[in-house]
Amino acid sequence: MGYSFTIGNLEVEKEPENGLDSDCISFSAKGVKLAGSPAFGEPTDETNQRWPSYSSWSNFLDSVGLYEVFFNENGHLIGGHPGVRLVTKEMVDVVSNKRSELEEANPALKADFNTGRVIDGYYCRLIWLDYWLKWSFENCETPVIANS
């Protein structure tokens, strides 16, 4: 089990598609695949989606100093599980700054999950997160990170 994150434009879906009889709506983010976007040998390469386990995502965020950006003080994912959260300029800047800090503190980093070094795997995740948060903020009418 784990999370299923998508970072992109907000999608609102009604069930069923028959106007006033619709008793349920759901929010998500539109999936996108872009050639040249981050790819590290994962099934979701070059997409705005990732499927990390609960513990790997939590450990990653804690290790790179982003835990408070995505979880609240009670350890609950901000935006919920499932849930949707707006991507803000502040979020983009914080993630970008954490990436720069990690690169400066670890000049031997490699964006490769197979080096045997946990920090290199975290770097892959941080590159992906940084790329798609910036992309969504710059290209989407309503940029969100959706957790389904």
Helices and strands as residue ranges (DSSP letters): E 5-15, G 19-21, E 24-29, E 49-50, H 54-64, H 67-70, E 83-86, H 89-105, H 118-139, E 143-147
